């Protein structure tokens, strides 16, 4: 169904911004965050890697 049955008829499809399994550097994180802002649904989460990828923690 891909999330098309939302309440306001806006598709809730998005990507895991900044990667999911590996660590990324700060420049790539900024670029992917800028591109991800144009998606209807943007989230930043990752697996249990040793470094947090949240921009507000840097």
Protein Blocks (a to p, Z undefined) as FASTA:
>chain_A
ZZpacfkopacddddehijkbccdfklmmmmmmmmmmpmbdcddddddfbdcbfklZZ
